[in-house]
């Protein structure tokens, strides 16, 4: 047993002597530099550990304080579109599922709220859901703006440019003005789904073209607000092939004969869409649309429309 102990001691002596020799062989200046570097490294490690620990305990402290104070959450939709009513904005905020007693620091909440908003038929795209430590949650979404209304299954629904069915809700006039689609025979899908009926799609194509032109003009030149109805009952000439397949109506029931569906020409004499739009706006600039007895946009020629003699 004594021999083994002696062997261990001699090994330690050798190891110690080896380390001492190694340190002893280092130049004194270099030795000082090495010790300074080691000392600074140790200080940095200690400081880094202290910072990490401080952040950890600070986070735990904030979570604990937040739980104790029970910060109530409030929802805000900054800068909504002009056509969206307060009622609609409130419905969208409620659909987020945000509750006043939700724990503010739950990291999964914003993702959950965004998923809830994406299920709302009015929401086309969720841009951002931002929460602050004050309890204020800001919602930023791209909404579907309705351009038309249609009746189906005893109910009236809105439609956006893509044909997505939207529930009825109060909109702000004149920004939320929509055109009623009349004579639609195709069945309508559920709210939030896209309608695929040919007659309905034809009507939306015409309305979308007019609305896109209208948005580029000053309010004095715009005519969207003067239109009330687009009748698609004779779509594809299913009632009378010789009559206008699509017909617009003003608020005072002045008929505007559009003709066939977009990108379809009944014959060589029917004007293309660009000419139809030019004629429509030319008539609107000349006098209010309601002062005409009728306007026929199908002709290639720029003929003068019939004017109601009572209106000059």
C-alpha positions as CSV (number, residue, x, y, z in Angstrom):
1,X,0.0,0.0,0.0
2,X,2.9,2.4,0.8
3,X,4.4,1.7,-2.6
4,X,1.3,2.7,-4.4
5,X,1.0,6.0,-2.5
6,X,4.6,6.8,-3.2
7,X,4.0,6.1,-6.9
8,X,1.1,8.5,-6.9
9,X,3.0,11.3,-5.2
10,X,5.9,10.9,-7.6
11,X,3.5,11.2,-10.5
12,X,2.0,14.4,-9.1
13,X,5.5,15.8,-8.6
14,X,6.4,15.0,-12.2
15,X,3.2,16.7,-13.5
16,X,3.8,19.7,-11.2
17,X,7.4,19.9,-12.3
18,X,6.3,19.7,-16.0
19,X,3.8,22.6,-15.5
20,X,6.4,24.6,-13.6
21,X,9.0,24.1,-16.2
22,X,6.6,25.1,-18.9
23,X,5.7,28.3,-17.1
24,X,9.3,28.9,-16.2
25,X,10.3,28.6,-19.9
26,X,7.9,31.5,-20.9
27,X,9.5,34.9,-21.2
28,X,8.5,37.1,-18.2
29,X,6.9,39.7,-20.5
30,X,4.9,37.1,-22.3
31,X,4.0,35.5,-19.0
32,X,2.6,38.8,-17.8
33,X,0.6,39.1,-21.1
34,X,-0.8,35.6,-20.8
35,X,-1.9,36.2,-17.2
36,X,-3.6,39.5,-18.2
37,X,-5.4,37.8,-21.1
38,X,-6.6,35.0,-18.8
39,X,-7.7,37.5,-16.2
40,X,-9.7,39.5,-18.8
41,X,-11.3,36.4,-20.3
42,X,-12.3,35.3,-16.8
43,X,-13.8,38.7,-16.1
44,X,-15.7,38.7,-19.4
45,X,-17.1,35.2,-18.6
46,X,-18.2,36.4,-15.2
47,X,-19.8,39.6,-16.6
48,X,-21.5,37.7,-19.4
49,X,-23.0,35.2,-17.0
50,X,-24.2,38.0,-14.8
51,X,-25.9,39.8,-17.7
52,X,-27.6,36.5,-18.8
53,X,-28.8,35.9,-15.3
54,X,-30.0,39.5,-15.0
55,X,-32.1,39.2,-18.1
56,X,-33.5,35.9,-17.1
57,X,-34.6,37.2,-13.7
58,X,-35.9,40.4,-15.2
59,X,-38.0,38.5,-17.6
60,X,-39.4,36.3,-14.8
61,X,-40.0,39.5,-12.8
62,X,-41.9,41.2,-15.6
63,X,-44.0,38.0,-16.2
64,X,-44.7,37.9,-12.5
65,X,-45.7,41.5,-12.3
66,X,-47.9,41.2,-15.4
67,X,-49.7,38.3,-13.9
68,X,-50.3,40.1,-10.7
69,X,-51.4,43.3,-12.3
70,X,-53.5,41.5,-14.9
71,X,-53.0,44.0,-17.7
72,X,-56.2,44.2,-19.7
73,X,-56.0,44.0,-23.5
74,X,-57.7,46.5,-25.8
75,X,-57.9,46.1,-29.6
76,X,-57.4,48.8,-32.2
77,X,-57.7,48.9,-36.0
78,X,-55.7,52.0,-37.0
79,X,-56.5,53.7,-40.4
80,X,-59.4,51.5,-41.6
81,X,-60.6,52.0,-45.3
82,X,-63.1,54.8,-45.8
83,X,-65.8,52.4,-46.9
84,X,-65.6,50.3,-43.8
85,X,-68.2,51.2,-41.1
86,X,-67.4,51.1,-37.4
87,X,-69.7,48.1,-37.1
88,X,-67.6,46.2,-39.6
89,X,-64.3,47.1,-38.0
90,X,-65.7,46.0,-34.6
91,X,-66.8,42.6,-36.1
92,X,-63.3,42.1,-37.5
93,X,-61.6,43.0,-34.2
94,X,-63.9,40.6,-32.4
95,X,-63.2,37.8,-34.8
96,X,-59.5,37.9,-33.8
97,X,-60.5,36.2,-30.6
98,X,-58.6,38.7,-28.4
99,X,-59.8,38.7,-24.9
100,X,-59.2,41.3,-22.2
101,X,-57.9,38.6,-19.8
102,X,-55.4,37.0,-22.3
103,X,-51.9,36.8,-20.8
104,X,-50.0,39.6,-22.6
105,X,-46.6,37.8,-22.6
106,X,-47.9,34.6,-24.1
107,X,-45.6,34.2,-27.2
108,X,-48.2,32.2,-29.2
109,X,-51.0,34.7,-28.9
110,X,-50.1,36.9,-32.0
111,X,-49.9,33.8,-34.2
112,X,-53.2,32.5,-32.8
113,X,-54.9,35.9,-33.3
114,X,-53.6,36.1,-36.9
115,X,-55.0,32.7,-37.7
116,X,-58.4,33.7,-36.3
117,X,-58.4,36.9,-38.4
118,X,-57.5,34.9,-41.6
119,X,-60.7,32.9,-41.2
120,X,-62.8,36.1,-41.4
121,X,-64.3,36.3,-45.0
122,X,-63.7,40.1,-44.9
123,X,-60.0,39.7,-44.4
124,X,-58.0,39.2,-47.6
125,X,-54.6,39.3,-45.9
126,X,-53.3,39.7,-42.3
127,X,-50.4,42.1,-42.5
128,X,-49.5,42.3,-38.8
129,X,-50.9,41.9,-35.3
130,X,-48.8,43.9,-32.8
131,X,-49.1,43.9,-29.1
132,X,-47.4,46.3,-26.7
133,X,-46.7,46.1,-22.9
134,X,-49.5,48.7,-22.3
135,X,-52.0,46.0,-23.3
136,X,-52.8,47.7,-26.7
137,X,-53.1,45.2,-29.6
138,X,-53.0,46.8,-33.1
139,X,-54.5,44.9,-36.1
140,X,-53.4,45.6,-39.7
141,X,-55.3,43.7,-42.4
142,X,-56.1,44.0,-46.1
143,X,-59.9,43.9,-46.4
144,X,-62.1,42.7,-49.3
145,X,-64.0,45.7,-50.7
146,X,-67.4,44.8,-52.0
147,X,-68.3,46.0,-55.5
148,X,-71.7,44.3,-56.0
149,X,-74.6,42.8,-54.1
150,X,-76.6,39.7,-55.1
151,X,-79.6,37.8,-53.8
152,X,-79.5,34.1,-53.2
153,X,-81.4,31.7,-51.0
154,X,-83.6,34.5,-49.7
155,X,-80.6,36.6,-48.5
156,X,-78.6,39.5,-50.0
157,X,-74.8,39.1,-50.0
158,X,-71.9,41.3,-51.1
159,X,-69.3,40.3,-53.6
160,X,-65.7,41.5,-54.0
161,X,-63.9,41.7,-57.3
162,X,-62.8,38.1,-57.0
163,X,-66.3,36.9,-56.5
164,X,-65.9,36.0,-52.8
165,X,-69.3,36.0,-51.0
166,X,-69.4,38.5,-48.1
167,X,-72.0,38.9,-45.4
168,X,-74.3,42.0,-45.4
169,X,-73.2,44.8,-43.1
170,X,-73.6,48.6,-43.1
171,X,-71.0,50.4,-45.3
172,X,-70.0,54.0,-45.4
173,X,-71.5,55.9,-48.4
174,X,-70.4,57.0,-51.0
175,X,-67.1,55.0,-50.5
176,X,-69.0,51.8,-50.0
177,X,-71.4,52.1,-52.9
178,X,-72.1,48.7,-54.6
179,X,-74.0,47.7,-57.7
180,X,-76.8,45.2,-57.5
181,X,-76.4,42.2,-59.8
182,X,-79.8,41.2,-61.1
183,X,-80.9,38.2,-63.1
184,X,-78.2,35.8,-61.7
185,X,-79.4,32.2,-62.1
186,X,-76.3,30.4,-60.8
187,X,-76.4,29.1,-57.2
188,X,-74.3,30.9,-54.6
189,X,-71.7,29.2,-52.3
190,X,-71.3,29.8,-48.6
191,X,-70.0,33.1,-47.2
192,X,-66.3,33.3,-47.6
193,X,-66.2,31.1,-50.7
194,X,-65.8,32.2,-54.3
195,X,-68.8,32.2,-56.6
196,X,-68.2,30.5,-59.9
197,X,-71.4,31.1,-61.9
198,X,-70.7,32.3,-65.4
199,X,-73.4,35.0,-65.4
200,X,-72.2,36.4,-62.1
201,X,-68.6,36.3,-63.2
202,X,-69.5,38.2,-66.4
203,X,-71.2,40.9,-64.4
204,X,-68.2,41.3,-62.0
205,X,-65.8,41.6,-64.9
206,X,-67.7,44.6,-66.3
207,X,-68.1,46.2,-62.8
208,X,-64.4,45.7,-62.0
209,X,-63.4,47.4,-65.3
210,X,-65.6,50.5,-64.6
211,X,-64.5,50.7,-61.0
212,X,-60.8,50.6,-61.9
213,X,-61.2,53.4,-64.4
214,X,-63.3,55.4,-61.8
215,X,-60.6,55.2,-59.1
216,X,-58.1,56.9,-61.4
217,X,-60.4,59.9,-61.9
218,X,-61.2,62.9,-59.8
219,X,-64.5,62.7,-57.9
220,X,-66.1,65.2,-60.4
221,X,-65.4,62.7,-63.2
222,X,-66.4,59.6,-61.4
223,X,-69.7,57.8,-62.3
224,X,-69.6,54.7,-60.1
225,X,-72.1,56.3,-57.7
226,X,-74.6,57.0,-60.5
227,X,-74.9,53.3,-61.3
228,X,-77.4,51.1,-59.4
229,X,-77.9,47.8,-61.2
230,X,-76.3,45.5,-63.7
231,X,-78.8,43.1,-65.3
232,X,-77.3,39.8,-66.4
233,X,-80.6,38.1,-67.1
234,X,-79.8,37.9,-70.8
235,X,-76.3,36.6,-70.3
236,X,-74.9,34.9,-73.5
237,X,-78.2,35.8,-75.2
238,X,-80.1,33.1,-73.2
239,X,-83.3,35.2,-73.5
240,X,-82.8,37.1,-76.7
241,X,-79.6,36.8,-78.7
242,X,-80.2,40.1,-80.5
243,X,-80.6,42.2,-77.3
244,X,-77.9,43.5,-75.1
245,X,-76.5,40.6,-73.0
246,X,-75.5,42.8,-70.1
247,X,-77.3,46.0,-69.2
248,X,-76.5,48.7,-66.6
249,X,-79.1,50.8,-65.0
250,X,-78.6,54.2,-63.3
251,X,-80.3,55.2,-60.1
252,X,-83.2,56.7,-62.1
253,X,-83.5,53.6,-64.3
254,X,-81.7,54.9,-67.4
255,X,-80.6,51.8,-69.3
256,X,-77.0,51.6,-70.5
257,X,-76.6,48.7,-73.0
258,X,-73.2,47.2,-72.5
259,X,-73.6,44.3,-74.8
260,X,-71.7,41.0,-74.6
261,X,-69.4,39.7,-71.9
262,X,-65.8,41.1,-71.6
263,X,-63.5,39.6,-74.3
264,X,-66.4,38.3,-76.3
265,X,-67.6,40.2,-79.4
266,X,-71.1,39.3,-80.8
267,X,-70.0,40.3,-84.3
268,X,-67.6,42.7,-86.0
269,X,-69.8,45.7,-85.4
270,X,-69.8,45.5,-81.6
271,X,-67.3,47.8,-79.9
272,X,-64.4,46.3,-77.8
273,X,-64.4,47.1,-74.0
274,X,-62.0,50.0,-74.3
275,X,-64.3,51.9,-76.7
276,X,-67.3,51.1,-74.6
277,X,-65.6,52.6,-71.5
278,X,-64.5,55.7,-73.5
279,X,-68.1,56.2,-74.7
280,X,-69.6,55.7,-71.3
281,X,-67.3,58.3,-69.6
282,X,-67.8,60.6,-72.6
283,X,-71.5,60.6,-72.1
284,X,-71.1,61.0,-68.3
285,X,-68.9,64.1,-68.8
286,X,-71.4,65.7,-71.2
287,X,-74.3,65.5,-68.8
288,X,-75.5,63.4,-65.8
289,X,-76.3,59.9,-66.9
290,X,-79.9,60.1,-65.5
291,X,-80.6,62.8,-68.1
292,X,-80.4,60.3,-70.9
293,X,-83.3,58.1,-71.9
294,X,-80.8,55.4,-72.9
295,X,-77.2,54.9,-73.8
296,X,-76.0,52.2,-76.2
297,X,-72.3,51.3,-75.8
298,X,-72.3,48.5,-78.4
299,X,-71.8,50.7,-81.5
300,X,-68.3,51.3,-82.8
301,X,-69.3,54.9,-83.7
302,X,-69.5,57.7,-81.2
303,X,-73.2,58.4,-81.7
304,X,-75.1,60.9,-79.6
305,X,-77.2,59.2,-77.0
306,X,-80.9,59.8,-76.6
307,X,-81.6,62.6,-74.2
308,X,-84.7,62.8,-72.0
309,X,-86.5,66.0,-73.2
310,X,-87.6,66.8,-69.7
311,X,-84.0,67.1,-68.6
312,X,-82.8,69.0,-71.6
